[in-house]
Amino acid sequence: MARLVNNPELAFRLARAIVSDIALYNQDKVQEGIKNDSIFDLLNEELIEGKEHFFSRVSSDIPDREHLYDRAIVDVMIKQAGVIESPIW
């Protein structure tokens, strides 16, 4: 079994990598979800699976580790999709 990440900075990098992979392999869903303000519905299964993977690799001792994953979603998936036409912005 791999060692758990116990450094918040490294944990955030891992979260960003996981979310990047989700966005990369689901580009159509990301575009549709941004256009229709339904990204969390369309990618629910993938995001839950990614979060479970993140939690399995990151120590529960890291403060606010849930927020690290959520912040990665915003930074990697939502902000970068800002060029997609959408009524939400």
HTML snippet that shows the backbone in 3Dmol.js (N, CA, C, O; Angstrom):
<script src="https://3Dmol.org/build/3Dmol-min.js"></script>
<div id="view" style="width:600px;height:400px;position:relative"></div>
<script>
const pdb = `
ATOM      1  N   MET A   1       0.846  -1.187   0.000  1.00  0.00           N
ATOM      2  CA  MET A   1       0.000   0.000   0.000  1.00  0.00           C
ATOM      3  C   MET A   1       0.884   1.241   0.000  1.00  0.00           C
ATOM      4  O   MET A   1       1.890   1.303   0.707  1.00  0.00           O
ATOM      5  N   ALA A   2       0.496   2.220  -0.798  1.00  0.00           N
ATOM      6  CA  ALA A   2       1.257   3.458  -0.886  1.00  0.00           C
ATOM      7  C   ALA A   2       1.095   4.275   0.394  1.00  0.00           C
ATOM      8  O   ALA A   2       0.068   4.209   1.069  1.00  0.00           O
ATOM      9  N   ARG A   3       2.130   5.041   0.708  1.00  0.00           N
ATOM     10  CA  ARG A   3       2.041   5.932   1.874  1.00  0.00           C
ATOM     11  C   ARG A   3       1.025   7.029   1.618  1.00  0.00           C
ATOM     12  O   ARG A   3       0.851   7.486   0.489  1.00  0.00           O
ATOM     13  N   LEU A   4       0.361   7.441   2.678  1.00  0.00           N
ATOM     14  CA  LEU A   4      -0.612   8.522   2.566  1.00  0.00           C
ATOM     15  C   LEU A   4       0.100   9.855   2.480  1.00  0.00           C
ATOM     16  O   LEU A   4       1.118  10.074   3.136  1.00  0.00           O
ATOM     17  N   VAL A   5      -0.438  10.731   1.673  1.00  0.00           N
ATOM     18  CA  VAL A   5       0.082  12.089   1.554  1.00  0.00           C
ATOM     19  C   VAL A   5      -0.323  12.825   2.827  1.00  0.00           C
ATOM     20  O   VAL A   5      -1.495  12.817   3.205  1.00  0.00           O
ATOM     21  N   ASN A   6       0.635  13.454   3.482  1.00  0.00           N
ATOM     22  CA  ASN A   6       0.317  14.198   4.706  1.00  0.00           C
ATOM     23  C   ASN A   6       0.725  15.662   4.623  1.00  0.00           C
ATOM     24  O   ASN A   6       0.700  16.374   5.626  1.00  0.00           O
ATOM     25  N   ASN A   7       1.100  16.111   3.437  1.00  0.00           N
ATOM     26  CA  ASN A   7       1.462  17.502   3.201  1.00  0.00           C
ATOM     27  C   ASN A   7       0.314  18.168   2.437  1.00  0.00           C
ATOM     28  O   ASN A   7      -0.040  17.702   1.354  1.00  0.00           O
ATOM     29  N   PRO A   8      -0.276  19.244   2.969  1.00  0.00           N
ATOM     30  CA  PRO A   8      -1.418  19.877   2.303  1.00  0.00           C
ATOM     31  C   PRO A   8      -1.123  20.335   0.872  1.00  0.00           C
ATOM     32  O   PRO A   8      -1.985  20.232  -0.001  1.00  0.00           O
ATOM     33  N   GLU A   9       0.073  20.833   0.631  1.00  0.00           N
ATOM     34  CA  GLU A   9       0.418  21.290  -0.717  1.00  0.00           C
ATOM     35  C   GLU A   9       0.446  20.115  -1.697  1.00  0.00           C
ATOM     36  O   GLU A   9      -0.065  20.216  -2.812  1.00  0.00           O
ATOM     37  N   LEU A  10       1.040  19.014  -1.277  1.00  0.00           N
ATOM     38  CA  LEU A  10       1.075  17.827  -2.135  1.00  0.00           C
ATOM     39  C   LEU A  10      -0.324  17.234  -2.311  1.00  0.00           C
ATOM     40  O   LEU A  10      -0.656  16.720  -3.379  1.00  0.00           O
ATOM     41  N   ALA A  11      -1.128  17.307  -1.273  1.00  0.00           N
ATOM     42  CA  ALA A  11      -2.502  16.818  -1.365  1.00  0.00           C
ATOM     43  C   ALA A  11      -3.299  17.639  -2.378  1.00  0.00           C
ATOM     44  O   ALA A  11      -4.094  17.092  -3.143  1.00  0.00           O
ATOM     45  N   PHE A  12      -3.082  18.941  -2.377  1.00  0.00           N
ATOM     46  CA  PHE A  12      -3.793  19.795  -3.336  1.00  0.00           C
ATOM     47  C   PHE A  12      -3.330  19.485  -4.761  1.00  0.00           C
ATOM     48  O   PHE A  12      -4.140  19.475  -5.688  1.00  0.00           O
ATOM     49  N   ARG A  13      -2.050  19.235  -4.935  1.00  0.00           N
ATOM     50  CA  ARG A  13      -1.543  18.849  -6.266  1.00  0.00           C
ATOM     51  C   ARG A  13      -2.192  17.549  -6.730  1.00  0.00           C
ATOM     52  O   ARG A  13      -2.572  17.417  -7.893  1.00  0.00           O
ATOM     53  N   LEU A  14      -2.316  16.592  -5.814  1.00  0.00           N
ATOM     54  CA  LEU A  14      -2.967  15.330  -6.151  1.00  0.00           C
ATOM     55  C   LEU A  14      -4.425  15.569  -6.542  1.00  0.00           C
ATOM     56  O   LEU A  14      -4.903  15.005  -7.526  1.00  0.00           O
ATOM     57  N   ALA A  15      -5.122  16.388  -5.789  1.00  0.00           N
ATOM     58  CA  ALA A  15      -6.520  16.699  -6.101  1.00  0.00           C
ATOM     59  C   ALA A  15      -6.631  17.321  -7.485  1.00  0.00           C
ATOM     60  O   ALA A  15      -7.514  16.961  -8.263  1.00  0.00           O
ATOM     61  N   ARG A  16      -5.736  18.255  -7.793  1.00  0.00           N
ATOM     62  CA  ARG A  16      -5.751  18.896  -9.112  1.00  0.00           C
ATOM     63  C   ARG A  16      -5.486  17.869 -10.224  1.00  0.00           C
ATOM     64  O   ARG A  16      -6.109  17.930 -11.284  1.00  0.00           O
ATOM     65  N   ALA A  17      -4.582  16.946  -9.988  1.00  0.00           N
ATOM     66  CA  ALA A  17      -4.282  15.919 -10.991  1.00  0.00           C
ATOM     67  C   ALA A  17      -5.490  15.017 -11.230  1.00  0.00           C
ATOM     68  O   ALA A  17      -5.801  14.674 -12.370  1.00  0.00           O
ATOM     69  N   ILE A  18      -6.160  14.639 -10.159  1.00  0.00           N
ATOM     70  CA  ILE A  18      -7.340  13.787 -10.278  1.00  0.00           C
ATOM     71  C   ILE A  18      -8.437  14.511 -11.053  1.00  0.00           C
ATOM     72  O   ILE A  18      -9.035  13.939 -11.964  1.00  0.00           O
ATOM     73  N   VAL A  19      -8.700  15.757 -10.699  1.00  0.00           N
ATOM     74  CA  VAL A  19      -9.747  16.524 -11.376  1.00  0.00           C
ATOM     75  C   VAL A  19      -9.357  16.802 -12.828  1.00  0.00           C
ATOM     76  O   VAL A  19     -10.218  16.807 -13.708  1.00  0.00           O
ATOM     77  N   SER A  20      -8.074  17.033 -13.084  1.00  0.00           N
ATOM     78  CA  SER A  20      -7.609  17.228 -14.461  1.00  0.00           C
ATOM     79  C   SER A  20      -7.905  16.001 -15.313  1.00  0.00           C
ATOM     80  O   SER A  20      -8.351  16.120 -16.454  1.00  0.00           O
ATOM     81  N   ASP A  21      -7.655  14.831 -14.756  1.00  0.00           N
ATOM     82  CA  ASP A  21      -7.953  13.603 -15.489  1.00  0.00           C
ATOM     83  C   ASP A  21      -9.444  13.472 -15.759  1.00  0.00           C
ATOM     84  O   ASP A  21      -9.847  13.090 -16.857  1.00  0.00           O
ATOM     85  N   ILE A  22     -10.253  13.782 -14.775  1.00  0.00           N
ATOM     86  CA  ILE A  22     -11.704  13.715 -14.961  1.00  0.00           C
ATOM     87  C   ILE A  22     -12.122  14.656 -16.086  1.00  0.00           C
ATOM     88  O   ILE A  22     -12.898  14.270 -16.960  1.00  0.00           O
ATOM     89  N   ALA A  23     -11.619  15.878 -16.073  1.00  0.00           N
ATOM     90  CA  ALA A  23     -11.970  16.861 -17.102  1.00  0.00           C
ATOM     91  C   ALA A  23     -11.470  16.421 -18.478  1.00  0.00           C
ATOM     92  O   ALA A  23     -12.175  16.567 -19.477  1.00  0.00           O
ATOM     93  N   LEU A  24     -10.265  15.889 -18.523  1.00  0.00           N
ATOM     94  CA  LEU A  24      -9.677  15.457 -19.793  1.00  0.00           C
ATOM     95  C   LEU A  24     -10.484  14.337 -20.435  1.00  0.00           C
ATOM     96  O   LEU A  24     -10.749  14.371 -21.636  1.00  0.00           O
ATOM     97  N   TYR A  25     -10.869  13.358 -19.649  1.00  0.00           N
ATOM     98  CA  TYR A  25     -11.581  12.205 -20.191  1.00  0.00           C
ATOM     99  C   TYR A  25     -13.088  12.430 -20.346  1.00  0.00           C
ATOM    100  O   TYR A  25     -13.803  11.558 -20.842  1.00  0.00           O
ATOM    101  N   ASN A  26     -13.560  13.589 -19.925  1.00  0.00           N
ATOM    102  CA  ASN A  26     -14.996  13.900 -20.016  1.00  0.00           C
ATOM    103  C   ASN A  26     -15.222  15.297 -20.576  1.00  0.00           C
ATOM    104  O   ASN A  26     -16.079  16.034 -20.089  1.00  0.00           O
ATOM    105  N   GLN A  27     -14.459  15.659 -21.594  1.00  0.00           N
ATOM    106  CA  GLN A  27     -14.529  17.014 -22.140  1.00  0.00           C
ATOM    107  C   GLN A  27     -15.925  17.391 -22.626  1.00  0.00           C
ATOM    108  O   GLN A  27     -16.369  18.521 -22.424  1.00  0.00           O
ATOM    109  N   ASP A  28     -16.615  16.451 -23.264  1.00  0.00           N
ATOM    110  CA  ASP A  28     -17.969  16.743 -23.748  1.00  0.00           C
ATOM    111  C   ASP A  28     -18.931  17.027 -22.600  1.00  0.00           C
ATOM    112  O   ASP A  28     -19.751  17.942 -22.673  1.00  0.00           O
ATOM    113  N   LYS A  29     -18.821  16.233 -21.544  1.00  0.00           N
ATOM    114  CA  LYS A  29     -19.682  16.452 -20.377  1.00  0.00           C
ATOM    115  C   LYS A  29     -19.366  17.781 -19.703  1.00  0.00           C
ATOM    116  O   LYS A  29     -20.274  18.471 -19.238  1.00  0.00           O
ATOM    117  N   VAL A  30     -18.098  18.143 -19.647  1.00  0.00           N
ATOM    118  CA  VAL A  30     -17.715  19.424 -19.047  1.00  0.00           C
ATOM    119  C   VAL A  30     -18.336  20.562 -19.850  1.00  0.00           C
ATOM    120  O   VAL A  30     -18.934  21.472 -19.276  1.00  0.00           O
ATOM    121  N   GLN A  31     -18.198  20.516 -21.171  1.00  0.00           N
ATOM    122  CA  GLN A  31     -18.771  21.583 -22.004  1.00  0.00           C
ATOM    123  C   GLN A  31     -20.285  21.658 -21.856  1.00  0.00           C
ATOM    124  O   GLN A  31     -20.845  22.737 -21.660  1.00  0.00           O
ATOM    125  N   GLU A  32     -20.938  20.512 -21.950  1.00  0.00           N
ATOM    126  CA  GLU A  32     -22.396  20.487 -21.812  1.00  0.00           C
ATOM    127  C   GLU A  32     -22.819  20.960 -20.424  1.00  0.00           C
ATOM    128  O   GLU A  32     -23.781  21.717 -20.291  1.00  0.00           O
ATOM    129  N   GLY A  33     -22.104  20.515 -19.394  1.00  0.00           N
ATOM    130  CA  GLY A  33     -22.440  20.890 -18.027  1.00  0.00           C
ATOM    131  C   GLY A  33     -22.277  22.375 -17.762  1.00  0.00           C
ATOM    132  O   GLY A  33     -23.081  22.971 -17.044  1.00  0.00           O
ATOM    133  N   ILE A  34     -21.246  22.977 -18.333  1.00  0.00           N
ATOM    134  CA  ILE A  34     -21.064  24.429 -18.181  1.00  0.00           C
ATOM    135  C   ILE A  34     -22.151  25.170 -18.950  1.00  0.00           C
ATOM    136  O   ILE A  34     -22.750  26.110 -18.428  1.00  0.00           O
ATOM    137  N   LYS A  35     -22.405  24.758 -20.175  1.00  0.00           N
ATOM    138  CA  LYS A  35     -23.428  25.424 -20.999  1.00  0.00           C
ATOM    139  C   LYS A  35     -24.801  25.385 -20.342  1.00  0.00           C
ATOM    140  O   LYS A  35     -25.562  26.351 -20.414  1.00  0.00           O
ATOM    141  N   ASN A  36     -25.111  24.266 -19.703  1.00  0.00           N
ATOM    142  CA  ASN A  36     -26.455  24.074 -19.152  1.00  0.00           C
ATOM    143  C   ASN A  36     -26.519  24.180 -17.635  1.00  0.00           C
ATOM    144  O   ASN A  36     -27.545  23.869 -17.031  1.00  0.00           O
ATOM    145  N   ASP A  37     -25.424  24.618 -17.017  1.00  0.00           N
ATOM    146  CA  ASP A  37     -25.354  24.730 -15.556  1.00  0.00           C
ATOM    147  C   ASP A  37     -25.751  23.422 -14.868  1.00  0.00           C
ATOM    148  O   ASP A  37     -26.524  23.405 -13.911  1.00  0.00           O
ATOM    149  N   SER A  38     -25.190  22.326 -15.395  1.00  0.00           N
ATOM    150  CA  SER A  38     -25.506  21.011 -14.835  1.00  0.00           C
ATOM    151  C   SER A  38     -24.250  20.151 -14.664  1.00  0.00           C
ATOM    152  O   SER A  38     -24.329  18.923 -14.636  1.00  0.00           O
ATOM    153  N   ILE A  39     -23.111  20.797 -14.554  1.00  0.00           N
ATOM    154  CA  ILE A  39     -21.842  20.064 -14.540  1.00  0.00           C
ATOM    155  C   ILE A  39     -21.757  19.063 -13.390  1.00  0.00           C
ATOM    156  O   ILE A  39     -21.235  17.961 -13.563  1.00  0.00           O
ATOM    157  N   PHE A  40     -22.260  19.436 -12.233  1.00  0.00           N
ATOM    158  CA  PHE A  40     -22.166  18.528 -11.089  1.00  0.00           C
ATOM    159  C   PHE A  40     -23.125  17.345 -11.221  1.00  0.00           C
ATOM    160  O   PHE A  40     -22.859  16.268 -10.687  1.00  0.00           O
ATOM    161  N   ASP A  41     -24.222  17.539 -11.919  1.00  0.00           N
ATOM    162  CA  ASP A  41     -25.133  16.420 -12.189  1.00  0.00           C
ATOM    163  C   ASP A  41     -24.527  15.475 -13.220  1.00  0.00           C
ATOM    164  O   ASP A  41     -24.556  14.257 -13.046  1.00  0.00           O
ATOM    165  N   LEU A  42     -23.982  16.037 -14.290  1.00  0.00           N
ATOM    166  CA  LEU A  42     -23.429  15.215 -15.363  1.00  0.00           C
ATOM    167  C   LEU A  42     -22.181  14.436 -14.933  1.00  0.00           C
ATOM    168  O   LEU A  42     -21.959  13.313 -15.385  1.00  0.00           O
ATOM    169  N   LEU A  43     -21.383  15.028 -14.075  1.00  0.00           N
ATOM    170  CA  LEU A  43     -20.132  14.399 -13.663  1.00  0.00           C
ATOM    171  C   LEU A  43     -20.179  13.852 -12.238  1.00  0.00           C
ATOM    172  O   LEU A  43     -19.137  13.600 -11.632  1.00  0.00           O
ATOM    173  N   ASN A  44     -21.370  13.671 -11.712  1.00  0.00           N
ATOM    174  CA  ASN A  44     -21.525  13.227 -10.326  1.00  0.00           C
ATOM    175  C   ASN A  44     -20.737  11.958 -10.028  1.00  0.00           C
ATOM    176  O   ASN A  44     -19.966  11.921  -9.069  1.00  0.00           O
ATOM    177  N   GLU A  45     -20.919  10.925 -10.832  1.00  0.00           N
ATOM    178  CA  GLU A  45     -20.240   9.647 -10.577  1.00  0.00           C
ATOM    179  C   GLU A  45     -18.720   9.800 -10.647  1.00  0.00           C
ATOM    180  O   GLU A  45     -18.000   9.284  -9.793  1.00  0.00           O
ATOM    181  N   GLU A  46     -18.243  10.503 -11.658  1.00  0.00           N
ATOM    182  CA  GLU A  46     -16.805  10.681 -11.844  1.00  0.00           C
ATOM    183  C   GLU A  46     -16.197  11.483 -10.699  1.00  0.00           C
ATOM    184  O   GLU A  46     -15.115  11.157 -10.208  1.00  0.00           O
ATOM    185  N   LEU A  47     -16.902  12.538 -10.275  1.00  0.00           N
ATOM    186  CA  LEU A  47     -16.383  13.366  -9.187  1.00  0.00           C
ATOM    187  C   LEU A  47     -16.387  12.619  -7.855  1.00  0.00           C
ATOM    188  O   LEU A  47     -15.469  12.783  -7.052  1.00  0.00           O
ATOM    189  N   ILE A  48     -17.401  11.808  -7.617  1.00  0.00           N
ATOM    190  CA  ILE A  48     -17.437  11.000  -6.391  1.00  0.00           C
ATOM    191  C   ILE A  48     -16.304   9.971  -6.415  1.00  0.00           C
ATOM    192  O   ILE A  48     -15.613   9.784  -5.414  1.00  0.00           O
ATOM    193  N   GLU A  49     -16.116   9.313  -7.546  1.00  0.00           N
ATOM    194  CA  GLU A  49     -15.027   8.338  -7.664  1.00  0.00           C
ATOM    195  C   GLU A  49     -13.667   9.022  -7.455  1.00  0.00           C
ATOM    196  O   GLU A  49     -12.786   8.480  -6.787  1.00  0.00           O
ATOM    197  N   GLY A  50     -13.510  10.217  -8.035  1.00  0.00           N
ATOM    198  CA  GLY A  50     -12.272  10.965  -7.852  1.00  0.00           C
ATOM    199  C   GLY A  50     -12.044  11.351  -6.397  1.00  0.00           C
ATOM    200  O   GLY A  50     -10.920  11.279  -5.900  1.00  0.00           O
ATOM    201  N   LYS A  51     -13.107  11.758  -5.717  1.00  0.00           N
ATOM    202  CA  LYS A  51     -12.989  12.136  -4.307  1.00  0.00           C
ATOM    203  C   LYS A  51     -12.625  10.925  -3.454  1.00  0.00           C
ATOM    204  O   LYS A  51     -11.806  11.030  -2.541  1.00  0.00           O
ATOM    205  N   GLU A  52     -13.224   9.794  -3.744  1.00  0.00           N
ATOM    206  CA  GLU A  52     -12.897   8.576  -3.001  1.00  0.00           C
ATOM    207  C   GLU A  52     -11.429   8.196  -3.209  1.00  0.00           C
ATOM    208  O   GLU A  52     -10.743   7.794  -2.270  1.00  0.00           O
ATOM    209  N   HIS A  53     -10.961   8.329  -4.442  1.00  0.00           N
ATOM    210  CA  HIS A  53      -9.553   8.051  -4.718  1.00  0.00           C
ATOM    211  C   HIS A  53      -8.652   9.021  -3.955  1.00  0.00           C
ATOM    212  O   HIS A  53      -7.655   8.618  -3.356  1.00  0.00           O
ATOM    213  N   PHE A  54      -9.013  10.297  -3.985  1.00  0.00           N
ATOM    214  CA  PHE A  54      -8.259  11.322  -3.261  1.00  0.00           C
ATOM    215  C   PHE A  54      -8.186  10.989  -1.775  1.00  0.00           C
ATOM    216  O   PHE A  54      -7.108  11.027  -1.183  1.00  0.00           O
ATOM    217  N   PHE A  55      -9.329  10.664  -1.169  1.00  0.00           N
ATOM    218  CA  PHE A  55      -9.361  10.346   0.261  1.00  0.00           C
ATOM    219  C   PHE A  55      -8.561   9.090   0.581  1.00  0.00           C
ATOM    220  O   PHE A  55      -7.997   8.974   1.669  1.00  0.00           O
ATOM    221  N   SER A  56      -8.508   8.163  -0.345  1.00  0.00           N
ATOM    222  CA  SER A  56      -7.744   6.934  -0.102  1.00  0.00           C
ATOM    223  C   SER A  56      -6.242   7.179  -0.123  1.00  0.00           C
ATOM    224  O   SER A  56      -5.472   6.371   0.396  1.00  0.00           O
ATOM    225  N   ARG A  57      -5.824   8.284  -0.718  1.00  0.00           N
ATOM    226  CA  ARG A  57      -4.396   8.585  -0.853  1.00  0.00           C
ATOM    227  C   ARG A  57      -3.905   9.675   0.089  1.00  0.00           C
ATOM    228  O   ARG A  57      -2.699   9.882   0.224  1.00  0.00           O
ATOM    229  N   VAL A  58      -4.846  10.384   0.750  1.00  0.00           N
ATOM    230  CA  VAL A  58      -4.493  11.545   1.571  1.00  0.00           C
ATOM    231  C   VAL A  58      -4.856  11.284   3.032  1.00  0.00           C
ATOM    232  O   VAL A  58      -5.930  10.766   3.338  1.00  0.00           O
ATOM    233  N   SER A  59      -3.949  11.649   3.913  1.00  0.00           N
ATOM    234  CA  SER A  59      -4.167  11.471   5.347  1.00  0.00           C
ATOM    235  C   SER A  59      -5.367  12.274   5.826  1.00  0.00           C
ATOM    236  O   SER A  59      -5.569  13.415   5.413  1.00  0.00           O
ATOM    237  N   SER A  60      -6.152  11.670   6.694  1.00  0.00           N
ATOM    238  CA  SER A  60      -7.310  12.376   7.269  1.00  0.00           C
ATOM    239  C   SER A  60      -6.867  13.442   8.270  1.00  0.00           C
ATOM    240  O   SER A  60      -7.690  14.231   8.735  1.00  0.00           O
ATOM    241  N   ASP A  61      -5.593  13.474   8.601  1.00  0.00           N
ATOM    242  CA  ASP A  61      -5.059  14.485   9.517  1.00  0.00           C
ATOM    243  C   ASP A  61      -4.881  15.853   8.853  1.00  0.00           C
ATOM    244  O   ASP A  61      -4.680  16.852   9.544  1.00  0.00           O
ATOM    245  N   ILE A  62      -4.952  15.906   7.537  1.00  0.00           N
ATOM    246  CA  ILE A  62      -4.802  17.191   6.843  1.00  0.00           C
ATOM    247  C   ILE A  62      -6.053  18.022   7.091  1.00  0.00           C
ATOM    248  O   ILE A  62      -7.166  17.580   6.806  1.00  0.00           O
ATOM    249  N   PRO A  63      -5.869  19.221   7.620  1.00  0.00           N
ATOM    250  CA  PRO A  63      -7.036  20.078   7.872  1.00  0.00           C
ATOM    251  C   PRO A  63      -7.756  20.431   6.564  1.00  0.00           C
ATOM    252  O   PRO A  63      -7.117  20.722   5.553  1.00  0.00           O
ATOM    253  N   ASP A  64      -9.047  20.402   6.597  1.00  0.00           N
ATOM    254  CA  ASP A  64      -9.874  20.796   5.447  1.00  0.00           C
ATOM    255  C   ASP A  64      -9.562  20.016   4.181  1.00  0.00           C
ATOM    256  O   ASP A  64      -9.590  20.587   3.090  1.00  0.00           O
ATOM    257  N   ARG A  65      -9.268  18.741   4.294  1.00  0.00           N
ATOM    258  CA  ARG A  65      -8.908  17.985   3.092  1.00  0.00           C
ATOM    259  C   ARG A  65     -10.067  17.915   2.109  1.00  0.00           C
ATOM    260  O   ARG A  65      -9.838  17.841   0.901  1.00  0.00           O
ATOM    261  N   GLU A  66     -11.304  17.936   2.593  1.00  0.00           N
ATOM    262  CA  GLU A  66     -12.452  17.950   1.677  1.00  0.00           C
ATOM    263  C   GLU A  66     -12.450  19.212   0.833  1.00  0.00           C
ATOM    264  O   GLU A  66     -12.765  19.177  -0.357  1.00  0.00           O
ATOM    265  N   HIS A  67     -12.094  20.319   1.451  1.00  0.00           N
ATOM    266  CA  HIS A  67     -12.067  21.583   0.719  1.00  0.00           C
ATOM    267  C   HIS A  67     -10.969  21.605  -0.339  1.00  0.00           C
ATOM    268  O   HIS A  67     -11.102  22.293  -1.351  1.00  0.00           O
ATOM    269  N   LEU A  68      -9.896  20.869  -0.121  1.00  0.00           N
ATOM    270  CA  LEU A  68      -8.830  20.805  -1.116  1.00  0.00           C
ATOM    271  C   LEU A  68      -9.357  20.206  -2.415  1.00  0.00           C
ATOM    272  O   LEU A  68      -9.070  20.712  -3.500  1.00  0.00           O
ATOM    273  N   TYR A  69     -10.116  19.141  -2.303  1.00  0.00           N
ATOM    274  CA  TYR A  69     -10.673  18.500  -3.496  1.00  0.00           C
ATOM    275  C   TYR A  69     -11.691  19.417  -4.170  1.00  0.00           C
ATOM    276  O   TYR A  69     -11.679  19.568  -5.391  1.00  0.00           O
ATOM    277  N   ASP A  70     -12.560  20.022  -3.386  1.00  0.00           N
ATOM    278  CA  ASP A  70     -13.572  20.929  -3.942  1.00  0.00           C
ATOM    279  C   ASP A  70     -12.917  22.132  -4.614  1.00  0.00           C
ATOM    280  O   ASP A  70     -13.365  22.578  -5.670  1.00  0.00           O
ATOM    281  N   ARG A  71     -11.865  22.651  -4.004  1.00  0.00           N
ATOM    282  CA  ARG A  71     -11.139  23.784  -4.589  1.00  0.00           C
ATOM    283  C   ARG A  71     -10.481  23.385  -5.906  1.00  0.00           C
ATOM    284  O   ARG A  71     -10.423  24.185  -6.840  1.00  0.00           O
ATOM    285  N   ALA A  72      -9.992  22.166  -5.981  1.00  0.00           N
ATOM    286  CA  ALA A  72      -9.392  21.677  -7.222  1.00  0.00           C
ATOM    287  C   ALA A  72     -10.440  21.614  -8.340  1.00  0.00           C
ATOM    288  O   ALA A  72     -10.135  21.919  -9.493  1.00  0.00           O
ATOM    289  N   ILE A  73     -11.662  21.224  -8.004  1.00  0.00           N
ATOM    290  CA  ILE A  73     -12.734  21.196  -9.009  1.00  0.00           C
ATOM    291  C   ILE A  73     -12.942  22.588  -9.581  1.00  0.00           C
ATOM    292  O   ILE A  73     -13.035  22.756 -10.796  1.00  0.00           O
ATOM    293  N   VAL A  74     -13.014  23.578  -8.713  1.00  0.00           N
ATOM    294  CA  VAL A  74     -13.225  24.953  -9.171  1.00  0.00           C
ATOM    295  C   VAL A  74     -12.027  25.442  -9.980  1.00  0.00           C
ATOM    296  O   VAL A  74     -12.197  25.994 -11.067  1.00  0.00           O
ATOM    297  N   ASP A  75     -10.822  25.244  -9.460  1.00  0.00           N
ATOM    298  CA  ASP A  75      -9.621  25.735 -10.133  1.00  0.00           C
ATOM    299  C   ASP A  75      -9.384  25.072 -11.479  1.00  0.00           C
ATOM    300  O   ASP A  75      -9.054  25.744 -12.456  1.00  0.00           O
ATOM    301  N   VAL A  76      -9.548  23.776 -11.533  1.00  0.00           N
ATOM    302  CA  VAL A  76      -9.185  23.031 -12.737  1.00  0.00           C
ATOM    303  C   VAL A  76     -10.332  22.936 -13.733  1.00  0.00           C
ATOM    304  O   VAL A  76     -10.132  23.121 -14.933  1.00  0.00           O
ATOM    305  N   MET A  77     -11.513  22.653 -13.247  1.00  0.00           N
ATOM    306  CA  MET A  77     -12.609  22.377 -14.163  1.00  0.00           C
ATOM    307  C   MET A  77     -13.467  23.616 -14.452  1.00  0.00           C
ATOM    308  O   MET A  77     -13.786  23.888 -15.610  1.00  0.00           O
ATOM    309  N   ILE A  78     -13.832  24.345 -13.441  1.00  0.00           N
ATOM    310  CA  ILE A  78     -14.771  25.449 -13.616  1.00  0.00           C
ATOM    311  C   ILE A  78     -14.079  26.700 -14.179  1.00  0.00           C
ATOM    312  O   ILE A  78     -14.532  27.258 -15.178  1.00  0.00           O
ATOM    313  N   LYS A  79     -13.005  27.135 -13.555  1.00  0.00           N
ATOM    314  CA  LYS A  79     -12.323  28.346 -14.022  1.00  0.00           C
ATOM    315  C   LYS A  79     -11.827  28.203 -15.450  1.00  0.00           C
ATOM    316  O   LYS A  79     -11.947  29.137 -16.243  1.00  0.00           O
ATOM    317  N   GLN A  80     -11.271  27.047 -15.788  1.00  0.00           N
ATOM    318  CA  GLN A  80     -10.738  26.851 -17.132  1.00  0.00           C
ATOM    319  C   GLN A  80     -11.842  26.766 -18.183  1.00  0.00           C
ATOM    320  O   GLN A  80     -11.586  26.950 -19.373  1.00  0.00           O
ATOM    321  N   ALA A  81     -13.044  26.492 -17.751  1.00  0.00           N
ATOM    322  CA  ALA A  81     -14.169  26.417 -18.679  1.00  0.00           C
ATOM    323  C   ALA A  81     -14.827  27.776 -18.870  1.00  0.00           C
ATOM    324  O   ALA A  81     -15.881  27.871 -19.497  1.00  0.00           O
ATOM    325  N   GLY A  82     -14.218  28.821 -18.338  1.00  0.00           N
ATOM    326  CA  GLY A  82     -14.773  30.164 -18.432  1.00  0.00           C
ATOM    327  C   GLY A  82     -14.936  30.677 -19.849  1.00  0.00           C
ATOM    328  O   GLY A  82     -15.657  31.650 -20.070  1.00  0.00           O
ATOM    329  N   VAL A  83     -14.289  30.052 -20.808  1.00  0.00           N
ATOM    330  CA  VAL A  83     -14.415  30.472 -22.207  1.00  0.00           C
ATOM    331  C   VAL A  83     -15.656  29.868 -22.865  1.00  0.00           C
ATOM    332  O   VAL A  83     -16.026  30.267 -23.970  1.00  0.00           O
ATOM    333  N   ILE A  84     -16.297  28.915 -22.197  1.00  0.00           N
ATOM    334  CA  ILE A  84     -17.503  28.281 -22.741  1.00  0.00           C
ATOM    335  C   ILE A  84     -18.692  29.190 -22.470  1.00  0.00           C
ATOM    336  O   ILE A  84     -18.900  29.649 -21.347  1.00  0.00           O
ATOM    337  N   GLU A  85     -19.460  29.440 -23.507  1.00  0.00           N
ATOM    338  CA  GLU A  85     -20.660  30.275 -23.370  1.00  0.00           C
ATOM    339  C   GLU A  85     -21.629  29.630 -22.381  1.00  0.00           C
ATOM    340  O   GLU A  85     -21.960  28.450 -22.497  1.00  0.00           O
ATOM    341  N   SER A  86     -22.074  30.413 -21.417  1.00  0.00           N
ATOM    342  CA  SER A  86     -22.960  29.865 -20.399  1.00  0.00           C
ATOM    343  C   SER A  86     -23.773  30.983 -19.747  1.00  0.00           C
ATOM    344  O   SER A  86     -23.279  32.101 -19.598  1.00  0.00           O
ATOM    345  N   PRO A  87     -24.992  30.694 -19.365  1.00  0.00           N
ATOM    346  CA  PRO A  87     -25.802  31.693 -18.665  1.00  0.00           C
ATOM    347  C   PRO A  87     -25.324  31.931 -17.225  1.00  0.00           C
ATOM    348  O   PRO A  87     -25.754  32.890 -16.584  1.00  0.00           O
ATOM    349  N   ILE A  88     -24.434  31.060 -16.715  1.00  0.00           N
ATOM    350  CA  ILE A  88     -23.997  31.233 -15.339  1.00  0.00           C
ATOM    351  C   ILE A  88     -22.921  32.291 -15.217  1.00  0.00           C
ATOM    352  O   ILE A  88     -22.568  32.665 -14.099  1.00  0.00           O
ATOM    353  N   TRP A  89     -22.382  32.790 -16.326  1.00  0.00           N
ATOM    354  CA  TRP A  89     -21.469  33.940 -16.278  1.00  0.00           C
ATOM    355  C   TRP A  89     -21.635  34.762 -17.451  1.00  0.00           C
ATOM    356  O   TRP A  89     -20.954  35.778 -17.594  1.00  0.00           O
TER     357      TRP A  89
END
`;
const viewer = $3Dmol.createViewer("view");
viewer.addModel(pdb, "pdb");
viewer.setStyle({}, {cartoon: {color: "spectrum"}});
viewer.zoomTo();
viewer.render();
</script>
